[in-house]
Each structure stands twice: as C-alpha cells, then as structure tokens.
Amino acid sequence: MMRGGLSGTGDGASASPSPQIPERNDAGRAKPVVVVDYDPAWPAQFRSLRGRISGVLRLLASAIEHVGSTAVTGLASKPILDIDVLLVSGLVLPTAIDRLATLGYTYEGDLGIPGREAFRAPPGSVAHHLYVCPPHSSEFRRHVALRNFLRSHPAEAQQYADLKRALASRFPNDRDSYQAGKSELVLELTRRAIAVRGGGGSAAPSMSHESA
C-alpha cells in the first residue's frame, strides 16, 4: 500500500507466515529466535511508547493497542512489543506517516499484507513493531480478539508458550520455520477468540503481529 491511503481490511491474510519487519542486529544479520519469560516491564514500556505515538498522531488515531504475546501477563514471548494503531480514516495515512517520521519511525509499506502498514522502530528505542491499520481492519480485530482470549484462558496461553519455547529451541536461526510451526495453533486460537467475541471477520491470522 502506497502513501495515497489505506483501503482494505486485511481479509486476504492467510495462516501461513507472512512478511514481517526484519529483525536484524547492528551488523545487519538476522537475529536468532529467542523466547524469554514474561517481563513485568513490558506494560510500562508500551505505555511510554503509546504516549509518544499519541502525542504526534493526536486525533488521527482512534485506538492504540498493545497486542501480541507481550500484551498477555505471564506469557513467554520474544522480547519485542507489538503495537497496533487504528486510524480514524484511511485518508489520513500520509499525514500519519509524516508525523511518525518526526519520532524516527521508518515507513515500510504493507509488506504484502493489505490493510496494515508497517513502521520500523526508531534506532535505540525499546524493541517493538508498529503497525497502522484503517478503520474496520480485520487484522486489528483479530489481534485484539486473540490477545483478549489469551488473557482470559491461561491454559491455552501456557500451551502456546510451551510451543514457542520448543520451536525456538528447534529453530533458533530459522525464523520462517519458527513462524510456520506456530501457525496451526495460532489459527485455532484465533478462531476460538473470534467465536468468543461474537463473530465478524475471517479467523485466518497473518502472523504479522504475533512476532512473539
């Protein structure tokens, strides 16, 4: 998706791994897959980032949500926060891009997932992925539904954590295999999350936000 605006809702996303913002070290090499215990500092880190993002987007954003595994208390995760911004209108995307650039965010485009625009975090900031979504975004709805489901279903959250640890141990240098290994369980959990919420939209996750 180019700077002209957001149109789409991400309904075409599949359960297979999709392009993410590449995670690389200072030397430009891909970072290994590391899953760590839940860090109680993650909510405060999100609140700090949300304050900065809200400060520049102001009325352009109707919601700024902490999603992904780091948003679920007690859940093991890769130590990278996922943040979803929901815009008031797809037409304000160019303005949002310009305002986020003042904080050091680099616009990455949709990385092959319509209805969700990716931004690389500023150098030196807390590790996080930032995604900007249009109103009625299916991507946004799925991510919030899955987060809420895992928050209220500790047994399923533990099942997910155990799988992630096993995959990280098996594929420490193969991010694609790590993502593929999670896809079936994430799809099932997302289906259940949407059913609990009351329907609406496809259950098929893009895997883009569930970086953890």
Kinemage of the C-alpha trace (Angstrom):
@kinemage 1
@onewidth
@group {chain A} dominant
@subgroup {mainchain}
@vectorlist {calphas} color= white
{ca met a 1} P 0.000 0.000 0.000
{ca met a 2} L 1.381 3.376 -1.020
{ca arg a 3} L 1.049 6.713 0.707
{ca gly a 4} L -2.217 7.577 -1.041
{ca gly a 5} L -4.309 5.942 1.674
{ca leu a 6} L -5.445 2.688 3.247
{ca ser a 7} L -8.153 0.706 1.568
{ca gly a 8} L -8.675 -2.943 2.518
{ca thr a 9} L -9.160 -4.734 5.732
{ca gly a 10} L -6.607 -7.494 5.625
{ca asp a 11} L -9.217 -10.186 4.814
{ca gly a 12} L -6.845 -11.793 2.346
{ca ala a 13} L -4.299 -12.696 5.016
{ca ser a 14} L -3.605 -16.399 5.384
{ca ala a 15} L -2.489 -18.567 8.269
{ca ser a 16} L 0.852 -19.153 6.606
{ca pro a 17} L 3.826 -16.989 7.646
{ca ser a 18} L 3.732 -13.539 6.068
{ca pro a 19} L 6.380 -10.855 5.672
{ca gln a 20} L 7.382 -9.084 8.873
{ca ile a 21} L 9.675 -6.215 9.637
{ca pro a 22} L 13.085 -7.962 9.505
{ca glu a 23} L 14.720 -8.311 12.908
{ca arg a 24} L 18.438 -7.669 12.492
{ca asn a 25} L 21.355 -6.830 14.735
{ca asp a 26} L 23.702 -3.861 14.359
{ca ala a 27} L 25.798 -5.818 11.851
{ca gly a 28} L 22.774 -6.328 9.616
{ca arg a 29} L 22.449 -10.053 10.318
{ca ala a 30} L 19.133 -11.673 11.227
{ca lys a 31} L 18.683 -12.012 14.972
{ca pro a 32} L 18.250 -15.522 16.413
{ca val a 33} L 14.832 -16.576 17.671
{ca val a 34} L 14.802 -16.110 21.454
{ca val a 35} L 11.755 -16.683 23.672
{ca val a 36} L 12.022 -15.295 27.207
{ca asp a 37} L 9.913 -15.327 30.366
{ca tyr a 38} L 7.264 -12.630 30.678
{ca asp a 39} L 8.789 -9.292 31.663
{ca pro a 40} L 6.655 -7.157 34.032
{ca ala a 41} L 8.273 -4.076 32.447
{ca trp a 42} L 6.517 -4.637 29.116
{ca pro a 43} L 3.227 -2.856 30.014
{ca ala a 44} L 5.106 0.250 31.175
{ca gln a 45} L 7.226 0.203 28.027
{ca phe a 46} L 4.052 0.080 25.951
{ca arg a 47} L 2.505 2.980 27.878
{ca ser a 48} L 5.616 5.069 27.248
{ca leu a 49} L 5.575 4.298 23.527
{ca arg a 50} L 1.827 4.889 23.318
{ca gly a 51} L 2.279 8.302 24.881
{ca arg a 52} L 4.864 9.312 22.293
{ca ile a 53} L 2.837 7.941 19.379
{ca ser a 54} L -0.397 9.508 20.620
{ca gly a 55} L 1.397 12.796 21.084
{ca val a 56} L 2.158 13.127 17.383
{ca leu a 57} L -0.869 11.362 15.864
{ca arg a 58} L -3.381 13.045 18.178
{ca leu a 59} L -6.855 12.918 16.548
{ca leu a 60} L -5.639 10.786 13.631
{ca ala a 61} L -5.790 7.653 15.827
{ca ser a 62} L -8.961 6.217 17.347
{ca ala a 63} L -7.076 3.480 19.246
{ca ile a 64} L -3.515 2.453 20.100
{ca glu a 65} L -3.356 -1.137 21.369
{ca his a 66} L -0.682 -3.385 22.859
{ca val a 67} L -1.136 -6.727 21.049
{ca gly a 68} L 0.852 -9.933 20.654
{ca ser a 69} L 2.309 -12.108 23.390
{ca thr a 70} L 3.988 -9.284 25.319
{ca ala a 71} L 0.473 -7.931 25.989
{ca val a 72} L -0.548 -11.096 27.872
{ca thr a 73} L 0.560 -11.174 31.520
{ca gly a 74} L 2.680 -14.237 32.276
{ca leu a 75} L 3.074 -15.350 28.648
{ca ala a 76} L 6.575 -16.190 27.424
{ca ser a 77} L 7.488 -14.202 24.336
{ca lys a 78} L 10.140 -12.852 22.086
{ca pro a 79} L 11.095 -9.563 23.812
{ca ile a 80} L 9.583 -7.378 21.094
{ca leu a 81} L 6.411 -5.386 21.681
{ca asp a 82} L 3.668 -5.269 19.037
{ca ile a 83} L 1.609 -2.093 18.745
{ca asp a 84} L -1.465 -1.569 16.560
{ca val a 85} L -2.704 1.911 15.701
{ca leu a 86} L -6.234 2.237 14.342
{ca leu a 87} L -6.713 5.336 12.204
{ca val a 88} L -9.913 7.382 12.104
{ca ser a 89} L -9.764 7.244 8.286
{ca gly a 90} L -7.573 5.600 5.681
{ca leu a 91} L -7.212 9.001 4.044
{ca val a 92} L -5.030 10.289 6.898
{ca leu a 93} L -2.278 7.709 6.321
{ca pro a 94} L 0.081 10.150 4.540
{ca thr a 95} L -0.213 12.579 7.453
{ca ala a 96} L 0.345 9.751 9.937
{ca ile a 97} L 3.490 8.685 8.059
{ca asp a 98} L 4.877 12.215 8.212
{ca arg a 99} L 4.084 12.653 11.897
{ca leu a 100} L 5.560 9.276 12.884
{ca ala a 101} L 8.707 10.171 10.950
{ca thr a 102} L 9.281 13.026 13.413
{ca leu a 103} L 9.743 10.352 16.093
{ca gly a 104} L 12.186 8.400 13.918
{ca tyr a 105} L 9.811 5.743 12.542
{ca thr a 106} L 10.569 4.493 9.028
{ca tyr a 107} L 7.616 3.592 6.817
{ca glu a 108} L 7.953 0.053 5.398
{ca gly a 109} L 4.723 -0.254 3.379
{ca asp a 110} L 2.292 -3.118 3.937
{ca leu a 111} L 4.924 -5.882 3.476
{ca gly a 112} L 2.436 -7.830 1.395
{ca ile a 113} L -0.467 -7.648 3.864
{ca pro a 114} L -3.228 -5.257 2.674
{ca gly a 115} L -4.877 -3.126 5.309
{ca arg a 116} L -1.892 -2.910 7.632
{ca glu a 117} L 1.081 -0.594 7.259
{ca ala a 118} L 4.405 -1.379 8.947
{ca phe a 119} L 6.890 1.017 10.524
{ca arg a 120} L 10.437 0.283 11.650
{ca ala a 121} L 11.096 1.475 15.185
{ca pro a 122} L 13.477 4.391 15.791
{ca pro a 123} L 17.101 3.421 16.461
{ca gly a 124} L 17.823 2.940 20.149
{ca ser a 125} L 14.180 2.599 21.186
{ca val a 126} L 12.596 -0.295 23.056
{ca ala a 127} L 12.327 -3.209 20.639
{ca his a 128} L 8.889 -3.076 19.031
{ca his a 129} L 6.891 -3.400 15.846
{ca leu a 130} L 4.442 -0.639 14.937
{ca tyr a 131} L 1.549 -1.252 12.570
{ca val a 132} L -1.043 1.265 11.417
{ca cys a 133} L -4.477 -0.022 10.375
{ca pro a 134} L -7.523 1.529 8.690
{ca pro a 135} L -10.946 1.660 10.353
{ca his a 136} L -12.715 -1.730 10.354
{ca ser a 137} L -9.381 -3.527 9.862
{ca ser a 138} L -9.744 -7.308 10.151
{ca glu a 139} L -6.084 -7.500 11.160
{ca phe a 140} L -6.697 -5.168 14.086
{ca arg a 141} L -9.842 -7.033 15.204
{ca arg a 142} L -8.122 -10.436 15.103
{ca his a 143} L -5.105 -9.265 17.060
{ca val a 144} L -7.205 -7.685 19.811
{ca ala a 145} L -9.510 -10.723 19.958
{ca leu a 146} L -6.582 -13.156 20.273
{ca arg a 147} L -4.913 -11.009 22.933
{ca asn a 148} L -8.112 -10.870 24.984
{ca phe a 149} L -8.692 -14.606 24.588
{ca leu a 150} L -5.201 -15.487 25.820
{ca arg a 151} L -5.556 -13.082 28.742
{ca ser a 152} L -8.689 -14.923 29.903
{ca his a 153} L -7.611 -18.506 29.054
{ca pro a 154} L -4.402 -19.300 30.982
{ca ala a 155} L -4.315 -22.968 29.948
{ca glu a 156} L -4.295 -22.059 26.271
{ca ala a 157} L -1.730 -19.332 26.913
{ca gln a 158} L 0.526 -21.897 28.586
{ca gln a 159} L 0.070 -24.285 25.665
{ca tyr a 160} L 1.117 -21.506 23.313
{ca ala a 161} L 4.137 -20.598 25.464
{ca asp a 162} L 5.301 -24.223 25.574
{ca leu a 163} L 5.063 -24.490 21.794
{ca lys a 164} L 7.015 -21.281 21.263
{ca arg a 165} L 9.804 -22.397 23.568
{ca ala a 166} L 10.048 -25.748 21.778
{ca leu a 167} L 10.134 -24.092 18.358
{ca ala a 168} L 12.711 -21.518 19.435
{ca ser a 169} L 14.927 -24.339 20.712
{ca arg a 170} L 14.466 -26.316 17.499
{ca phe a 171} L 14.782 -23.401 15.045
{ca pro a 172} L 16.976 -20.759 16.743
{ca asn a 173} L 18.267 -19.456 13.402
{ca asp a 174} L 15.263 -20.186 11.194
{ca arg a 175} L 12.581 -17.566 11.740
{ca asp a 176} L 10.386 -18.854 8.909
{ca ser a 177} L 10.225 -22.358 10.402
{ca tyr a 178} L 9.518 -20.885 13.835
{ca gln a 179} L 6.594 -18.918 12.416
{ca ala a 180} L 5.308 -21.879 10.378
{ca gly a 181} L 5.424 -24.119 13.434
{ca lys a 182} L 3.085 -21.756 15.302
{ca ser a 183} L 0.607 -21.175 12.509
{ca glu a 184} L -1.775 -24.083 13.153
{ca leu a 185} L -2.179 -23.328 16.856
{ca val a 186} L -2.471 -19.575 16.261
{ca leu a 187} L -5.191 -20.199 13.677
{ca glu a 188} L -7.142 -22.420 16.084
{ca leu a 189} L -6.789 -19.965 18.977
{ca thr a 190} L -7.842 -17.081 16.738
{ca arg a 191} L -10.934 -18.986 15.588
{ca arg a 192} L -11.896 -19.590 19.196
{ca ala a 193} L -11.176 -15.974 20.101
{ca ile a 194} L -13.460 -14.685 17.354
{ca ala a 195} L -16.186 -17.144 18.361
{ca val a 196} L -16.000 -15.939 21.965
{ca arg a 197} L -16.115 -12.326 20.815
{ca gly a 198} L -19.198 -12.988 18.708
{ca gly a 199} L -18.023 -13.350 15.127
{ca gly a 200} L -17.096 -10.845 12.466
{ca gly a 201} L -14.265 -11.216 10.028
{ca ser a 202} L -12.016 -14.055 8.991
{ca ala a 203} L -10.191 -16.053 11.639
{ca ala a 204} L -7.112 -16.558 9.481
{ca pro a 205} L -4.210 -14.624 11.076
{ca ser a 206} L -1.430 -13.091 9.026
{ca met a 207} L 1.163 -13.906 11.722
{ca ser a 208} L 2.431 -10.381 11.156
{ca his a 209} L 1.694 -9.085 14.628
{ca glu a 210} L 2.288 -12.246 16.520
{ca ser a 211} L 6.029 -11.662 16.284
{ca ala a 212} L 6.442 -13.424 19.597
